[in-house]
Amino acid sequence: MRTDPECAACLLRQALSTARLSTTDPEILHLVVKETVRLLTRLDMSASPPENAVAGLIMKKEARNAQAAD
């Protein structure tokens, strides 16, 4: 199964729903949306949605580790 364009909307919704479990701070929620949209531009549309979700988590972890190193 390949990633459909509709999968991007679902991934964004999942990220925001998950963030809302942690916080109600609108600034943090906005950052989650911005970061998720940035990651969505890097989706491999030939990969399955679960493969893209895992890749997104890895990219996010790498970005967080790079920030911590600065």
QUIJO-V257906 format. One record per helix or strand of 2 or more residues. SS is the DSSP state (H for helix, E for strand). FROM is the first residue (numbers start at 1). LEN is the number of residues. If there is no record, write none. Layout:
ss;from;len
SS;FROM;LEN
SS;FROM;LEN
This chain:
ss;from;len
H;5;18
H;26;15
H;49;21
